Amino acid sequence: MKVILTQNVKALGVKGDIVNVSDGYANNFLLKNKLAVVASAGNLNINAQEKANEAKRIQDETNAAKEVAKKLQDVVISLNVTVGENGKAFGSVGQKEISDELKNAGFDIDRKKIELSSPIKSAGEYDVPVRLYKGVVGKVKVKVLSKKK
């Protein structure tokens, strides 16, 4: 029996897949638990429309993320870090500080999307990658300025 999966089913497929399964498995498990619907002509058309809508949504989100990435290239964030006499910083600049400064600049970017391998602990300029969407990574320039204690 051919069925269209309405949810991800382990070892069978993902939502929207058309699979061929035994009649007993389809009737007693998949259809009963609303994990699938019978692959009729009407259901196939609905499935095709849903896939087209999902592809359009993903394309729109990717384009929006690329626009944000293009705007982020021109953004320079300046942060002050207090340093001691030996040049070591008291504290560090992490994802939260960068995210807060980006919010002040008009970009609402979650701190989890900012990819720092380790917190910044010294003055200088850094190119920090920001993962905006699957396959779209922007870079923001972060200037860390030192101020004496």
Sequence and secondary structure as in RCSB ss.txt:
>XXXX:A:sequence
MKVILTQNVKALGVKGDIVNVSDGYANNFLLKNKLAVVASAGNLNINAQEKANEAKRIQDETNAAKEVAKKLQDV
VISLNVTVGENGKAFGSVGQKEISDELKNAGFDIDRKKIELSSPIKSAGEYDVPVRLYKGVVGKVKVKVLSKKK
>XXXX:A:secstr
 EEEESS BTTTB TT EEE  HHHIIIIITTTTSEEE  HHHHHHHHHHHHHHHHHHHHHHHHHHHHHHHHTT 
EEEEEEEE TTS BSS B HHHHHHHHHHTT    GGGB  SS B SSEEEEEEEEEETTEEEEEEEEEEEEE 
